[in-house]
Protein backbone atom coordinates (compact mmCIF):
# COMPACT_ATOMS: atom_id res chain seq x y z
CA UNK A 1 0.00 0.00 0.00
CA UNK A 2 1.45 3.38 -0.99
CA UNK A 3 2.21 5.80 1.82
CA UNK A 4 1.20 9.42 2.27
CA UNK A 5 2.48 11.59 -0.56
CA UNK A 6 3.00 15.32 -0.53
CA UNK A 7 3.69 17.70 -3.39
CA UNK A 8 5.73 19.68 -4.01
CA UNK A 9 8.62 18.56 -1.82
CA UNK A 10 10.38 21.93 -1.92
CA UNK A 11 9.05 25.41 -2.55
CA UNK A 12 10.55 28.88 -2.49
CA UNK A 13 8.19 31.84 -2.34
CA UNK A 14 8.43 35.57 -1.77
CA UNK A 15 6.80 37.47 1.09
CA UNK A 16 3.25 38.44 0.25
CA UNK A 17 2.66 35.59 -2.18
CA UNK A 18 0.35 32.67 -1.54
CA UNK A 19 1.06 28.95 -1.72
CA UNK A 20 -0.90 25.73 -2.03
CA UNK A 21 0.40 22.40 -0.76
CA UNK A 22 -1.09 19.03 -1.61
CA UNK A 23 -1.42 15.78 0.30
CA UNK A 24 -2.66 12.38 -0.84
CA UNK A 25 -3.46 10.07 2.09
CA UNK A 26 -2.99 6.33 2.27
CA UNK A 27 -5.69 4.59 0.25
CA UNK A 28 -8.78 4.11 2.40
CA UNK A 29 -7.82 6.72 4.98
CA UNK A 30 -10.39 9.47 5.38
CA UNK A 31 -8.77 11.65 8.03
CA UNK A 32 -6.04 14.06 6.98
CA UNK A 33 -4.19 16.35 9.38
CA UNK A 34 -1.65 19.08 8.72
CA UNK A 35 1.28 20.13 10.94
CA UNK A 36 3.87 22.85 10.78
CA UNK A 37 7.39 22.08 12.01
CA UNK A 38 9.89 24.82 12.82
CA UNK A 39 13.13 24.65 14.84
CA UNK A 40 11.76 27.03 17.45
CA UNK A 41 8.20 25.80 17.93
CA UNK A 42 8.57 22.16 16.98
CA UNK A 43 5.55 20.39 15.52
CA UNK A 44 2.28 22.29 15.75
CA UNK A 45 -1.16 21.14 14.66
CA UNK A 46 -2.80 23.19 11.91
CA UNK A 47 -6.10 21.41 11.14
CA UNK A 48 -7.75 18.08 10.53
CA UNK A 49 -10.24 17.10 7.83
CA UNK A 50 -12.55 14.12 7.68
CA UNK A 51 -14.98 13.42 4.85
CA UNK A 52 -14.46 16.91 3.39
CA UNK A 53 -15.23 18.64 6.72
CA UNK A 54 -12.81 20.44 8.98
CA UNK A 55 -13.19 18.79 12.36
CA UNK A 56 -10.46 20.49 14.32
CA UNK A 57 -8.29 23.57 13.96
CA UNK A 58 -5.12 24.64 15.72
CA UNK A 59 -4.12 28.10 16.84
CA UNK A 60 -3.01 29.60 13.53
CA UNK A 61 -4.15 32.83 11.82
CA UNK A 62 -6.81 32.80 9.15
CA UNK A 63 -4.11 33.04 6.46
CA UNK A 64 -3.81 29.28 6.88
CA UNK A 65 -6.67 27.37 5.34
CA UNK A 66 -7.33 23.95 3.94
CA UNK A 67 -9.82 21.73 2.25
CA UNK A 68 -10.43 18.09 1.52
CA UNK A 69 -11.83 16.57 -1.63
CA UNK A 70 -14.21 13.67 -2.05
CA UNK A 71 -11.28 11.30 -2.74
CA UNK A 72 -9.76 12.35 0.64
CA UNK A 73 -6.92 14.26 -0.97
CA UNK A 74 -6.27 17.50 0.88
CA UNK A 75 -4.76 20.87 0.15
CA UNK A 76 -3.62 23.61 2.45
CA UNK A 77 -3.22 27.21 1.44
CA UNK A 78 -1.21 29.99 3.02
CA UNK A 79 -1.97 33.49 1.84
CA UNK A 80 0.13 36.64 2.25
CA UNK A 81 3.24 34.69 3.15
CA UNK A 82 5.50 35.93 5.93
CA UNK A 83 9.11 35.03 6.64
CA UNK A 84 7.97 33.15 9.74
CA UNK A 85 5.95 30.77 7.58
CA UNK A 86 9.18 29.12 6.46
CA UNK A 87 8.84 25.59 7.78
CA UNK A 88 8.42 21.93 7.00
CA UNK A 89 4.73 21.24 6.45
CA UNK A 90 3.73 17.68 7.23
CA UNK A 91 0.56 15.87 6.35
CA UNK A 92 -0.69 12.79 8.19
CA UNK A 93 -3.50 10.38 7.46
CA UNK A 94 -5.45 8.00 9.67
CA UNK A 95 -7.96 5.25 9.08
CA UNK A 96 -11.47 5.39 10.44
CA UNK A 97 -11.73 2.27 12.53
CA UNK A 98 -9.83 -0.98 12.39
CA UNK A 99 -6.81 -2.08 14.44
CA UNK A 100 -4.79 1.06 13.71
CA UNK A 101 -7.58 3.48 14.55
CA UNK A 102 -6.08 6.90 15.41
CA UNK A 103 -2.57 5.86 14.37
CA UNK A 104 -1.10 8.66 12.30
CA UNK A 105 1.00 8.03 9.19
CA UNK A 106 3.06 10.95 7.98
CA UNK A 107 4.20 12.01 4.56
CA UNK A 108 7.71 13.27 3.71
CA UNK A 109 6.71 16.90 4.05
CA UNK A 110 6.94 20.04 1.95
CA UNK A 111 9.83 22.35 2.77
CA UNK A 112 8.60 25.93 2.29
CA UNK A 113 11.12 28.76 2.24
CA UNK A 114 9.83 32.35 2.23
CA UNK A 115 12.31 35.03 1.15
CA UNK B 1 -3.78 22.63 27.59
CA UNK B 2 -1.76 19.48 27.02
CA UNK B 3 2.01 19.88 27.17
CA UNK B 4 4.53 17.18 26.27
CA UNK B 5 8.12 17.25 27.46
CA UNK B 6 10.98 15.05 26.33
CA UNK B 7 14.19 14.62 28.26
CA UNK B 8 17.01 14.69 27.38
CA UNK B 9 16.99 17.00 24.35
CA UNK B 10 20.07 15.24 22.98
CA UNK B 11 21.84 12.00 23.77
CA UNK B 12 25.06 10.48 22.50
CA UNK B 13 25.87 6.83 23.20
CA UNK B 14 28.38 4.26 21.94
CA UNK B 15 27.14 1.52 19.65
CA UNK B 16 25.71 -1.49 21.45
CA UNK B 17 24.49 0.38 24.49
CA UNK B 18 20.90 0.07 25.74
CA UNK B 19 19.17 3.40 26.25
CA UNK B 20 15.97 4.99 27.51
CA UNK B 21 14.20 8.07 26.17
CA UNK B 22 11.67 9.82 28.37
CA UNK B 23 8.40 11.55 27.61
CA UNK B 24 6.01 13.23 30.04
CA UNK B 25 2.59 14.83 29.50
CA UNK B 26 0.58 17.13 31.73
CA UNK B 27 -2.98 15.90 31.09
CA UNK B 28 -3.46 12.20 31.78
CA UNK B 29 -6.74 12.10 29.80
CA UNK B 30 -5.03 10.80 26.70
CA UNK B 31 -6.35 8.23 24.25
CA UNK B 32 -3.09 7.19 22.59
CA UNK B 33 0.61 7.86 22.86
CA UNK B 34 2.70 7.44 19.74
CA UNK B 35 6.48 7.37 19.32
CA UNK B 36 7.98 8.57 16.04
CA UNK B 37 11.39 8.73 14.48
CA UNK B 38 12.48 11.61 12.24
CA UNK B 39 15.61 11.63 10.12
CA UNK B 40 17.04 15.06 9.19
CA UNK B 41 14.79 16.94 6.77
CA UNK B 42 12.40 14.00 6.46
CA UNK B 43 8.91 13.12 7.56
CA UNK B 44 7.95 11.12 10.63
CA UNK B 45 8.04 7.34 10.83
CA UNK B 46 5.67 5.77 13.32
CA UNK B 47 7.51 3.40 15.67
CA UNK B 48 4.99 2.37 18.30
CA UNK B 49 1.48 3.32 19.35
CA UNK B 50 0.24 2.60 22.87
CA UNK B 51 -3.46 2.88 23.58
CA UNK B 52 -4.40 4.31 26.97
CA UNK B 53 -5.61 0.91 28.14
CA UNK B 54 -2.22 -0.66 27.42
CA UNK B 55 0.96 -0.59 29.49
CA UNK B 56 3.55 -1.33 26.82
CA UNK B 57 4.22 -2.20 23.21
CA UNK B 58 7.21 -3.91 21.62
CA UNK B 59 8.62 -3.95 18.12
CA UNK B 60 11.97 -5.59 17.55
CA UNK B 61 14.60 -3.83 19.66
CA UNK B 62 12.11 -1.16 20.73
CA UNK B 63 9.90 -1.26 23.80
CA UNK B 64 7.61 1.57 24.85
CA UNK B 65 5.85 1.76 28.18
CA UNK B 66 3.04 4.00 29.35
CA UNK B 67 2.09 5.06 32.87
CA UNK B 68 -0.97 7.14 32.20
CA UNK B 69 -1.65 8.06 35.82
CA UNK B 70 1.78 9.59 36.29
CA UNK B 71 1.83 11.10 32.78
CA UNK B 72 4.95 9.29 31.63
CA UNK B 73 6.19 7.11 28.82
CA UNK B 74 9.59 5.64 28.08
CA UNK B 75 11.07 4.30 24.86
CA UNK B 76 13.71 1.64 25.45
CA UNK B 77 16.13 0.87 22.62
CA UNK B 78 18.19 -2.27 23.03
CA UNK B 79 21.65 -2.81 21.53
CA UNK B 80 21.76 0.57 19.79
CA UNK B 81 23.17 0.83 16.26
CA UNK B 82 24.49 3.81 14.24
CA UNK B 83 21.37 3.51 12.07
CA UNK B 84 19.28 4.39 15.12
CA UNK B 85 20.68 7.93 15.01
CA UNK B 86 17.70 10.24 14.52
CA UNK B 87 15.33 12.49 16.45
CA UNK B 88 12.71 10.62 18.45
CA UNK B 89 9.39 12.32 19.11
CA UNK B 90 6.52 11.35 21.32
CA UNK B 91 3.00 12.61 20.80
CA UNK B 92 -0.38 12.18 22.50
CA UNK B 93 -3.98 12.63 21.42
CA UNK B 94 -7.15 12.89 23.44
CA UNK B 95 -10.29 10.80 23.08
CA UNK B 96 -12.20 11.49 19.88
CA UNK B 97 -9.43 13.62 18.42
CA UNK B 98 -6.80 13.02 15.79
CA UNK B 99 -4.91 16.12 16.92
CA UNK B 100 -1.46 15.15 18.16
CA UNK B 101 0.46 17.21 20.70
CA UNK B 102 4.18 16.66 20.27
CA UNK B 103 7.22 16.96 22.46
CA UNK B 104 10.27 18.75 21.10
CA UNK B 105 12.08 15.45 20.63
CA UNK B 106 15.30 13.77 21.70
CA UNK B 107 18.16 13.84 19.19
CA UNK B 108 19.99 10.53 19.45
CA UNK B 109 23.50 9.94 18.14
CA UNK B 110 24.90 6.41 18.22
CA UNK B 111 28.66 6.47 17.84
CA UNK B 112 30.27 3.50 16.01
Interface residues (C-beta under 8 A of the other chain):
Chain A: X4 X6 X31 X33 X35 X42 X43 X44 X45 X48 X50 X55 X56 X58 X88 X90 X92 X94 X100 X102 X103 X104 X105 X106 X107 X108 X109 X111
Chain B: X31 X32 X34 X36 X41 X42 X43 X44 X45 X46 X49 X89 X91 X93 X97 X98 X99 X100 X101 X102 X103 X104 X105
